Amino acid sequence: MAKLKPISPTRIAEAREEAYAVLARLMGQLAPGEHVVRLGVTMDGQEKPLCAALPLSVEGEGGPEDLVGAEEKYLENMAFLLMVGLAQPLSYGTLFLRSPAQGAEGAPVIRAWHLAYCTLSECTASEAAELIGDREPAVFVDAFGLHGSDEDEGEGEAVYPPIAYTVL
């Protein structure tokens, strides 16, 4: 079993901030409907991943004023597990988003991101299908970016701050 190196409180704080920013970016991209975000994180030497699920409900017309609902306990669990994955270089995992069908009778849509070396990388549709496999019958599509950059600062608002849209 590998021994994980200690992580500084500063790095933990940065990872926590990034985890909430990633979740806000993800929620800001959702169309109206019922969505589920799932995350599995495995530390080096660990046999089974730690998992979290975040059900999200989006109400509106598909614009910036849409309301995103999330139960606080699920939001906090997801943010904590994502923070751990983003803080520890010896962790890896998969984040995936299951969204309602785009057509009236179509299969749900899945996007996936691969977590490695403190970063979530977008998966193509074929990579997502390979990662998720037969566990979720769905249409797989390319994922969008979830990490911000210095170039993004000031170019868009951070829609859907997680706490503001938490259902109590």
Beta strands, then each sheet from edge to edge (+ up, - down):
strand 1: 33-43
strand 2: 50-59
strand 3: 67-71
strand 4: 91-99
strand 5: 109-116
strand 6: 119-122
strand 7: 139-140
strand 8: 166-167
sheet 1: 6+ 5- 4+ 1- 2+ 3- 8-
sheet 2: 6+ 5- 7-
end
